[in-house]
Amino acid sequence: MDLESAYNDKDILLVSHGDASQVLQTGFQKVDPRQHRSLQHLETAEIRQLTLAQP
């Protein structure tokens, strides 16, 4: 099963700890993962939309 096609046009909620979420966010924003702490801090129970950064 191709997950990308199976969940195309679907909203997906990921639940994680702050640092892991910020590292994931670096991939979406095309930031070096070692710089994850330069991103805005995630508050407890915060919901943040992840979208790919435009080139």
CHARMM-style PDB file with segment names, atoms N, HN, CA, C and O in Angstrom:
ATOM      1  N   MET     1       0.842  -1.182   0.000  1.00  0.00      PROA
ATOM      2  CA  MET     1       0.000   0.000   0.000  1.00  0.00      PROA
ATOM      3  C   MET     1       0.886   1.243   0.000  1.00  0.00      PROA
ATOM      4  O   MET     1       1.803   1.350   0.814  1.00  0.00      PROA
ATOM      5  N   ASP     2       0.623   2.160  -0.886  1.00  0.00      PROA
ATOM      6  HN  ASP     2      -0.122   2.073  -1.547  1.00  0.00      PROA
ATOM      7  CA  ASP     2       1.333   3.423  -0.964  1.00  0.00      PROA
ATOM      8  C   ASP     2       0.652   4.416  -0.034  1.00  0.00      PROA
ATOM      9  O   ASP     2      -0.453   4.877  -0.321  1.00  0.00      PROA
ATOM     10  N   LEU     3       1.302   4.748   1.079  1.00  0.00      PROA
ATOM     11  HN  LEU     3       2.199   4.374   1.312  1.00  0.00      PROA
ATOM     12  CA  LEU     3       0.684   5.630   2.073  1.00  0.00      PROA
ATOM     13  C   LEU     3       0.358   7.009   1.514  1.00  0.00      PROA
ATOM     14  O   LEU     3      -0.666   7.602   1.854  1.00  0.00      PROA
ATOM     15  N   GLU     4       1.233   7.510   0.659  1.00  0.00      PROA
ATOM     16  HN  GLU     4       2.065   7.029   0.383  1.00  0.00      PROA
ATOM     17  CA  GLU     4       0.997   8.845   0.106  1.00  0.00      PROA
ATOM     18  C   GLU     4      -0.302   8.885  -0.698  1.00  0.00      PROA
ATOM     19  O   GLU     4      -1.070   9.841  -0.587  1.00  0.00      PROA
ATOM     20  N   SER     5      -0.546   7.870  -1.495  1.00  0.00      PROA
ATOM     21  HN  SER     5       0.078   7.094  -1.585  1.00  0.00      PROA
ATOM     22  CA  SER     5      -1.790   7.861  -2.277  1.00  0.00      PROA
ATOM     23  C   SER     5      -2.991   7.473  -1.414  1.00  0.00      PROA
ATOM     24  O   SER     5      -4.101   7.950  -1.647  1.00  0.00      PROA
ATOM     25  N   ALA     6      -2.774   6.616  -0.426  1.00  0.00      PROA
ATOM     26  HN  ALA     6      -1.872   6.228  -0.237  1.00  0.00      PROA
ATOM     27  CA  ALA     6      -3.883   6.182   0.431  1.00  0.00      PROA
ATOM     28  C   ALA     6      -4.433   7.328   1.277  1.00  0.00      PROA
ATOM     29  O   ALA     6      -5.623   7.360   1.588  1.00  0.00      PROA
ATOM     30  N   TYR     7      -3.563   8.268   1.649  1.00  0.00      PROA
ATOM     31  HN  TYR     7      -2.596   8.242   1.396  1.00  0.00      PROA
ATOM     32  CA  TYR     7      -3.980   9.372   2.518  1.00  0.00      PROA
ATOM     33  C   TYR     7      -3.940  10.719   1.811  1.00  0.00      PROA
ATOM     34  O   TYR     7      -3.936  11.763   2.463  1.00  0.00      PROA
ATOM     35  N   ASN     8      -3.912  10.704   0.490  1.00  0.00      PROA
ATOM     36  HN  ASN     8      -3.915   9.856  -0.040  1.00  0.00      PROA
ATOM     37  CA  ASN     8      -3.940  11.940  -0.276  1.00  0.00      PROA
ATOM     38  C   ASN     8      -5.224  12.706   0.050  1.00  0.00      PROA
ATOM     39  O   ASN     8      -6.308  12.124   0.097  1.00  0.00      PROA
ATOM     40  N   ASP     9      -5.092  14.006   0.274  1.00  0.00      PROA
ATOM     41  HN  ASP     9      -4.211  14.478   0.236  1.00  0.00      PROA
ATOM     42  CA  ASP     9      -6.231  14.872   0.612  1.00  0.00      PROA
ATOM     43  C   ASP     9      -6.858  14.538   1.964  1.00  0.00      PROA
ATOM     44  O   ASP     9      -8.030  14.841   2.189  1.00  0.00      PROA
ATOM     45  N   LYS    10      -6.102  13.924   2.857  1.00  0.00      PROA
ATOM     46  HN  LYS    10      -5.151  13.678   2.674  1.00  0.00      PROA
ATOM     47  CA  LYS    10      -6.578  13.610   4.211  1.00  0.00      PROA
ATOM     48  C   LYS    10      -5.781  14.435   5.213  1.00  0.00      PROA
ATOM     49  O   LYS    10      -4.614  14.747   4.976  1.00  0.00      PROA
ATOM     50  N   ASP    11      -6.403  14.784   6.319  1.00  0.00      PROA
ATOM     51  HN  ASP    11      -7.351  14.531   6.511  1.00  0.00      PROA
ATOM     52  CA  ASP    11      -5.699  15.412   7.424  1.00  0.00      PROA
ATOM     53  C   ASP    11      -5.184  14.310   8.338  1.00  0.00      PROA
ATOM     54  O   ASP    11      -5.906  13.359   8.639  1.00  0.00      PROA
ATOM     55  N   ILE    12      -3.936  14.437   8.777  1.00  0.00      PROA
ATOM     56  HN  ILE    12      -3.350  15.209   8.532  1.00  0.00      PROA
ATOM     57  CA  ILE    12      -3.326  13.434   9.652  1.00  0.00      PROA
ATOM     58  C   ILE    12      -2.827  14.152  10.901  1.00  0.00      PROA
ATOM     59  O   ILE    12      -2.136  15.166  10.804  1.00  0.00      PROA
ATOM     60  N   LEU    13      -3.172  13.633  12.056  1.00  0.00      PROA
ATOM     61  HN  LEU    13      -3.733  12.809  12.134  1.00  0.00      PROA
ATOM     62  CA  LEU    13      -2.735  14.199  13.327  1.00  0.00      PROA
ATOM     63  C   LEU    13      -1.602  13.343  13.873  1.00  0.00      PROA
ATOM     64  O   LEU    13      -1.779  12.148  14.109  1.00  0.00      PROA
ATOM     65  N   LEU    14      -0.433  13.958  14.073  1.00  0.00      PROA
ATOM     66  HN  LEU    14      -0.290  14.929  13.882  1.00  0.00      PROA
ATOM     67  CA  LEU    14       0.712  13.274  14.670  1.00  0.00      PROA
ATOM     68  C   LEU    14       0.833  13.749  16.110  1.00  0.00      PROA
ATOM     69  O   LEU    14       0.737  14.944  16.388  1.00  0.00      PROA
ATOM     70  N   VAL    15       1.042  12.819  17.012  1.00  0.00      PROA
ATOM     71  HN  VAL    15       1.120  11.848  16.786  1.00  0.00      PROA
ATOM     72  CA  VAL    15       1.211  13.147  18.426  1.00  0.00      PROA
ATOM     73  C   VAL    15       2.617  12.737  18.829  1.00  0.00      PROA
ATOM     74  O   VAL    15       3.029  11.598  18.608  1.00  0.00      PROA
ATOM     75  N   SER    16       3.353  13.674  19.424  1.00  0.00      PROA
ATOM     76  HN  SER    16       3.018  14.599  19.604  1.00  0.00      PROA
ATOM     77  CA  SER    16       4.744  13.396  19.757  1.00  0.00      PROA
ATOM     78  C   SER    16       5.221  14.353  20.841  1.00  0.00      PROA
ATOM     79  O   SER    16       4.475  15.219  21.299  1.00  0.00      PROA
ATOM     80  N   HSD    17       6.471  14.181  21.238  1.00  0.00      PROA
ATOM     81  HN  HSD    17       7.076  13.478  20.865  1.00  0.00      PROA
ATOM     82  CA  HSD    17       7.112  15.106  22.169  1.00  0.00      PROA
ATOM     83  C   HSD    17       7.669  16.293  21.383  1.00  0.00      PROA
ATOM     84  O   HSD    17       7.884  16.196  20.175  1.00  0.00      PROA
ATOM     85  N   GLY    18       7.899  17.405  22.067  1.00  0.00      PROA
ATOM     86  HN  GLY    18       7.724  17.483  23.048  1.00  0.00      PROA
ATOM     87  CA  GLY    18       8.319  18.642  21.430  1.00  0.00      PROA
ATOM     88  C   GLY    18       9.548  18.537  20.547  1.00  0.00      PROA
ATOM     89  O   GLY    18       9.508  18.950  19.388  1.00  0.00      PROA
ATOM     90  N   ASP    19      10.652  17.989  21.073  1.00  0.00      PROA
ATOM     91  HN  ASP    19      10.685  17.653  22.014  1.00  0.00      PROA
ATOM     92  CA  ASP    19      11.873  17.919  20.273  1.00  0.00      PROA
ATOM     93  C   ASP    19      11.675  17.084  19.012  1.00  0.00      PROA
ATOM     94  O   ASP    19      12.113  17.483  17.933  1.00  0.00      PROA
ATOM     95  N   ALA    20      11.027  15.941  19.134  1.00  0.00      PROA
ATOM     96  HN  ALA    20      10.671  15.617  20.010  1.00  0.00      PROA
ATOM     97  CA  ALA    20      10.795  15.091  17.959  1.00  0.00      PROA
ATOM     98  C   ALA    20       9.917  15.818  16.949  1.00  0.00      PROA
ATOM     99  O   ALA    20      10.140  15.706  15.743  1.00  0.00      PROA
ATOM    100  N   SER    21       8.931  16.552  17.422  1.00  0.00      PROA
ATOM    101  HN  SER    21       8.750  16.642  18.401  1.00  0.00      PROA
ATOM    102  CA  SER    21       8.057  17.307  16.526  1.00  0.00      PROA
ATOM    103  C   SER    21       8.821  18.432  15.838  1.00  0.00      PROA
ATOM    104  O   SER    21       8.610  18.699  14.655  1.00  0.00      PROA
ATOM    105  N   GLN    22       9.707  19.087  16.577  1.00  0.00      PROA
ATOM    106  HN  GLN    22       9.879  18.869  17.538  1.00  0.00      PROA
ATOM    107  CA  GLN    22      10.492  20.166  15.973  1.00  0.00      PROA
ATOM    108  C   GLN    22      11.477  19.619  14.946  1.00  0.00      PROA
ATOM    109  O   GLN    22      11.703  20.253  13.915  1.00  0.00      PROA
ATOM    110  N   VAL    23      12.064  18.459  15.207  1.00  0.00      PROA
ATOM    111  HN  VAL    23      11.881  17.944  16.044  1.00  0.00      PROA
ATOM    112  CA  VAL    23      12.957  17.839  14.220  1.00  0.00      PROA
ATOM    113  C   VAL    23      12.159  17.497  12.964  1.00  0.00      PROA
ATOM    114  O   VAL    23      12.635  17.728  11.852  1.00  0.00      PROA
ATOM    115  N   LEU    24      10.962  16.954  13.122  1.00  0.00      PROA
ATOM    116  HN  LEU    24      10.575  16.766  14.024  1.00  0.00      PROA
ATOM    117  CA  LEU    24      10.097  16.670  11.971  1.00  0.00      PROA
ATOM    118  C   LEU    24       9.788  17.956  11.212  1.00  0.00      PROA
ATOM    119  O   LEU    24       9.806  17.973   9.981  1.00  0.00      PROA
ATOM    120  N   GLN    25       9.510  19.013  11.932  1.00  0.00      PROA
ATOM    121  HN  GLN    25       9.496  18.999  12.932  1.00  0.00      PROA
ATOM    122  CA  GLN    25       9.171  20.289  11.301  1.00  0.00      PROA
ATOM    123  C   GLN    25      10.330  20.819  10.461  1.00  0.00      PROA
ATOM    124  O   GLN    25      10.090  21.482   9.453  1.00  0.00      PROA
ATOM    125  N   THR    26      11.585  20.547  10.846  1.00  0.00      PROA
ATOM    126  HN  THR    26      11.780  20.009  11.665  1.00  0.00      PROA
ATOM    127  CA  THR    26      12.724  21.017  10.052  1.00  0.00      PROA
ATOM    128  C   THR    26      12.673  20.450   8.636  1.00  0.00      PROA
ATOM    129  O   THR    26      13.043  21.129   7.679  1.00  0.00      PROA
ATOM    130  N   GLY    27      12.213  19.203   8.501  1.00  0.00      PROA
ATOM    131  HN  GLY    27      11.911  18.651   9.279  1.00  0.00      PROA
ATOM    132  CA  GLY    27      12.099  18.604   7.177  1.00  0.00      PROA
ATOM    133  C   GLY    27      11.098  19.330   6.306  1.00  0.00      PROA
ATOM    134  O   GLY    27      11.314  19.482   5.104  1.00  0.00      PROA
ATOM    135  N   PHE    28      10.010  19.777   6.894  1.00  0.00      PROA
ATOM    136  HN  PHE    28       9.834  19.654   7.870  1.00  0.00      PROA
ATOM    137  CA  PHE    28       8.985  20.507   6.153  1.00  0.00      PROA
ATOM    138  C   PHE    28       9.459  21.912   5.789  1.00  0.00      PROA
ATOM    139  O   PHE    28       9.082  22.450   4.748  1.00  0.00      PROA
ATOM    140  N   GLN    29      10.288  22.500   6.650  1.00  0.00      PROA
ATOM    141  HN  GLN    29      10.594  22.063   7.496  1.00  0.00      PROA
ATOM    142  CA  GLN    29      10.736  23.876   6.416  1.00  0.00      PROA
ATOM    143  C   GLN    29      12.117  23.947   5.770  1.00  0.00      PROA
ATOM    144  O   GLN    29      12.662  25.034   5.578  1.00  0.00      PROA
ATOM    145  N   LYS    30      12.684  22.780   5.435  1.00  0.00      PROA
ATOM    146  HN  LYS    30      12.241  21.897   5.591  1.00  0.00      PROA
ATOM    147  CA  LYS    30      13.999  22.700   4.786  1.00  0.00      PROA
ATOM    148  C   LYS    30      15.078  23.392   5.626  1.00  0.00      PROA
ATOM    149  O   LYS    30      15.871  24.190   5.127  1.00  0.00      PROA
ATOM    150  N   VAL    31      15.076  23.055   6.915  1.00  0.00      PROA
ATOM    151  HN  VAL    31      14.432  22.407   7.321  1.00  0.00      PROA
ATOM    152  CA  VAL    31      16.055  23.558   7.875  1.00  0.00      PROA
ATOM    153  C   VAL    31      16.897  22.371   8.317  1.00  0.00      PROA
ATOM    154  O   VAL    31      16.382  21.262   8.454  1.00  0.00      PROA
ATOM    155  N   ASP    32      18.189  22.597   8.540  1.00  0.00      PROA
ATOM    156  HN  ASP    32      18.607  23.498   8.429  1.00  0.00      PROA
ATOM    157  CA  ASP    32      19.059  21.535   9.039  1.00  0.00      PROA
ATOM    158  C   ASP    32      18.480  21.009  10.357  1.00  0.00      PROA
ATOM    159  O   ASP    32      18.233  21.799  11.267  1.00  0.00      PROA
ATOM    160  N   PRO    33      18.256  19.690  10.482  1.00  0.00      PROA
ATOM    161  CA  PRO    33      17.660  19.137  11.708  1.00  0.00      PROA
ATOM    162  C   PRO    33      18.422  19.497  12.983  1.00  0.00      PROA
ATOM    163  O   PRO    33      17.837  19.547  14.065  1.00  0.00      PROA
ATOM    164  N   ARG    34      19.719  19.745  12.857  1.00  0.00      PROA
ATOM    165  HN  ARG    34      20.195  19.704  11.978  1.00  0.00      PROA
ATOM    166  CA  ARG    34      20.501  20.138  14.040  1.00  0.00      PROA
ATOM    167  C   ARG    34      20.092  21.521  14.549  1.00  0.00      PROA
ATOM    168  O   ARG    34      20.454  21.911  15.658  1.00  0.00      PROA
ATOM    169  N   GLN    35      19.344  22.250  13.741  1.00  0.00      PROA
ATOM    170  HN  GLN    35      19.050  21.933  12.840  1.00  0.00      PROA
ATOM    171  CA  GLN    35      18.897  23.595  14.104  1.00  0.00      PROA
ATOM    172  C   GLN    35      17.448  23.609  14.591  1.00  0.00      PROA
ATOM    173  O   GLN    35      16.807  24.660  14.603  1.00  0.00      PROA
ATOM    174  N   HSD    36      16.929  22.435  14.996  1.00  0.00      PROA
ATOM    175  HN  HSD    36      17.450  21.582  14.987  1.00  0.00      PROA
ATOM    176  CA  HSD    36      15.513  22.357  15.376  1.00  0.00      PROA
ATOM    177  C   HSD    36      15.140  23.298  16.511  1.00  0.00      PROA
ATOM    178  O   HSD    36      13.992  23.733  16.597  1.00  0.00      PROA
ATOM    179  N   ARG    37      16.073  23.613  17.366  1.00  0.00      PROA
ATOM    180  HN  ARG    37      17.006  23.259  17.296  1.00  0.00      PROA
ATOM    181  CA  ARG    37      15.755  24.521  18.483  1.00  0.00      PROA
ATOM    182  C   ARG    37      15.642  25.979  18.031  1.00  0.00      PROA
ATOM    183  O   ARG    37      15.227  26.836  18.810  1.00  0.00      PROA
ATOM    184  N   SER    38      16.005  26.262  16.785  1.00  0.00      PROA
ATOM    185  HN  SER    38      16.342  25.565  16.152  1.00  0.00      PROA
ATOM    186  CA  SER    38      15.841  27.623  16.256  1.00  0.00      PROA
ATOM    187  C   SER    38      14.389  27.879  15.845  1.00  0.00      PROA
ATOM    188  O   SER    38      13.998  29.026  15.630  1.00  0.00      PROA
ATOM    189  N   LEU    39      13.595  26.821  15.736  1.00  0.00      PROA
ATOM    190  HN  LEU    39      13.912  25.889  15.911  1.00  0.00      PROA
ATOM    191  CA  LEU    39      12.188  26.954  15.388  1.00  0.00      PROA
ATOM    192  C   LEU    39      11.390  27.394  16.619  1.00  0.00      PROA
ATOM    193  O   LEU    39      11.848  27.252  17.753  1.00  0.00      PROA
ATOM    194  N   GLN    40      10.215  27.918  16.381  1.00  0.00      PROA
ATOM    195  HN  GLN    40       9.843  28.033  15.460  1.00  0.00      PROA
ATOM    196  CA  GLN    40       9.347  28.349  17.483  1.00  0.00      PROA
ATOM    197  C   GLN    40       9.072  27.163  18.410  1.00  0.00      PROA
ATOM    198  O   GLN    40       8.756  26.067  17.948  1.00  0.00      PROA
ATOM    199  N   HSD    41       9.194  27.388  19.711  1.00  0.00      PROA
ATOM    200  HN  HSD    41       9.451  28.279  20.087  1.00  0.00      PROA
ATOM    201  CA  HSD    41       8.967  26.356  20.721  1.00  0.00      PROA
ATOM    202  C   HSD    41       7.535  25.831  20.637  1.00  0.00      PROA
ATOM    203  O   HSD    41       6.589  26.595  20.446  1.00  0.00      PROA
ATOM    204  N   LEU    42       7.395  24.518  20.783  1.00  0.00      PROA
ATOM    205  HN  LEU    42       8.163  23.898  20.938  1.00  0.00      PROA
ATOM    206  CA  LEU    42       6.065  23.903  20.817  1.00  0.00      PROA
ATOM    207  C   LEU    42       5.574  23.854  22.255  1.00  0.00      PROA
ATOM    208  O   LEU    42       6.248  23.315  23.134  1.00  0.00      PROA
ATOM    209  N   GLU    43       4.412  24.413  22.485  1.00  0.00      PROA
ATOM    210  HN  GLU    43       3.865  24.850  21.772  1.00  0.00      PROA
ATOM    211  CA  GLU    43       3.823  24.396  23.819  1.00  0.00      PROA
ATOM    212  C   GLU    43       3.105  23.067  24.054  1.00  0.00      PROA
ATOM    213  O   GLU    43       2.786  22.357  23.100  1.00  0.00      PROA
ATOM    214  N   THR    44       2.852  22.729  25.313  1.00  0.00      PROA
ATOM    215  HN  THR    44       3.111  23.306  26.088  1.00  0.00      PROA
ATOM    216  CA  THR    44       2.129  21.505  25.658  1.00  0.00      PROA
ATOM    217  C   THR    44       0.764  21.495  24.978  1.00  0.00      PROA
ATOM    218  O   THR    44       0.012  22.466  25.061  1.00  0.00      PROA
ATOM    219  N   ALA    45       0.455  20.399  24.310  1.00  0.00      PROA
ATOM    220  HN  ALA    45       1.066  19.610  24.243  1.00  0.00      PROA
ATOM    221  CA  ALA    45      -0.822  20.177  23.617  1.00  0.00      PROA
ATOM    222  C   ALA    45      -1.045  21.133  22.445  1.00  0.00      PROA
ATOM    223  O   ALA    45      -2.178  21.308  21.995  1.00  0.00      PROA
ATOM    224  N   GLU    46       0.022  21.748  21.952  1.00  0.00      PROA
ATOM    225  HN  GLU    46       0.942  21.607  22.318  1.00  0.00      PROA
ATOM    226  CA  GLU    46      -0.110  22.660  20.810  1.00  0.00      PROA
ATOM    227  C   GLU    46      -0.361  21.873  19.527  1.00  0.00      PROA
ATOM    228  O   GLU    46       0.211  20.803  19.317  1.00  0.00      PROA
ATOM    229  N   ILE    47      -1.206  22.406  18.693  1.00  0.00      PROA
ATOM    230  HN  ILE    47      -1.671  23.275  18.864  1.00  0.00      PROA
ATOM    231  CA  ILE    47      -1.445  21.841  17.364  1.00  0.00      PROA
ATOM    232  C   ILE    47      -0.816  22.792  16.366  1.00  0.00      PROA
ATOM    233  O   ILE    47      -1.101  23.990  16.362  1.00  0.00      PROA
ATOM    234  N   ARG    48       0.046  22.243  15.518  1.00  0.00      PROA
ATOM    235  HN  ARG    48       0.277  21.271  15.521  1.00  0.00      PROA
ATOM    236  CA  ARG    48       0.729  23.068  14.526  1.00  0.00      PROA
ATOM    237  C   ARG    48       0.617  22.392  13.171  1.00  0.00      PROA
ATOM    238  O   ARG    48       0.869  21.195  13.039  1.00  0.00      PROA
ATOM    239  N   GLN    49       0.240  23.162  12.175  1.00  0.00      PROA
ATOM    240  HN  GLN    49       0.036  24.135  12.282  1.00  0.00      PROA
ATOM    241  CA  GLN    49       0.113  22.620  10.826  1.00  0.00      PROA
ATOM    242  C   GLN    49       1.491  22.540  10.183  1.00  0.00      PROA
ATOM    243  O   GLN    49       2.264  23.497  10.230  1.00  0.00      PROA
ATOM    244  N   LEU    50       1.792  21.396   9.582  1.00  0.00      PROA
ATOM    245  HN  LEU    50       1.164  20.618   9.544  1.00  0.00      PROA
ATOM    246  CA  LEU    50       3.053  21.206   8.870  1.00  0.00      PROA
ATOM    247  C   LEU    50       2.760  21.202   7.368  1.00  0.00      PROA
ATOM    248  O   LEU    50       1.967  20.401   6.874  1.00  0.00      PROA
ATOM    249  N   THR    51       3.410  22.101   6.673  1.00  0.00      PROA
ATOM    250  HN  THR    51       4.054  22.751   7.075  1.00  0.00      PROA
ATOM    251  CA  THR    51       3.285  22.141   5.222  1.00  0.00      PROA
ATOM    252  C   THR    51       4.682  22.330   4.651  1.00  0.00      PROA
ATOM    253  O   THR    51       5.545  22.931   5.291  1.00  0.00      PROA
ATOM    254  N   LEU    52       4.899  21.820   3.457  1.00  0.00      PROA
ATOM    255  HN  LEU    52       4.198  21.332   2.937  1.00  0.00      PROA
ATOM    256  CA  LEU    52       6.203  21.933   2.830  1.00  0.00      PROA
ATOM    257  C   LEU    52       6.510  23.382   2.495  1.00  0.00      PROA
ATOM    258  O   LEU    52       5.660  24.118   1.993  1.00  0.00      PROA
ATOM    259  N   ALA    53       7.752  23.776   2.786  1.00  0.00      PROA
ATOM    260  HN  ALA    53       8.442  23.178   3.194  1.00  0.00      PROA
ATOM    261  CA  ALA    53       8.201  25.123   2.436  1.00  0.00      PROA
ATOM    262  C   ALA    53       8.321  25.233   0.923  1.00  0.00      PROA
ATOM    263  O   ALA    53       8.712  24.279   0.251  1.00  0.00      PROA
ATOM    264  N   GLN    54       7.989  26.377   0.406  1.00  0.00      PROA
ATOM    265  HN  GLN    54       7.671  27.152   0.952  1.00  0.00      PROA
ATOM    266  CA  GLN    54       8.099  26.607  -1.029  1.00  0.00      PROA
ATOM    267  C   GLN    54       9.550  26.922  -1.380  1.00  0.00      PROA
ATOM    268  O   GLN    54      10.225  27.615  -0.619  1.00  0.00      PROA
ATOM    269  N   PRO    55      10.047  26.429  -2.518  1.00  0.00      PROA
ATOM    270  CA  PRO    55      11.458  26.688  -2.909  1.00  0.00      PROA
ATOM    271  C   PRO    55      11.731  28.147  -3.180  1.00  0.00      PROA
ATOM    272  OT1 PRO    55      12.858  28.513  -3.514  1.00  0.00      PROA
TER     273      PRO     55
END
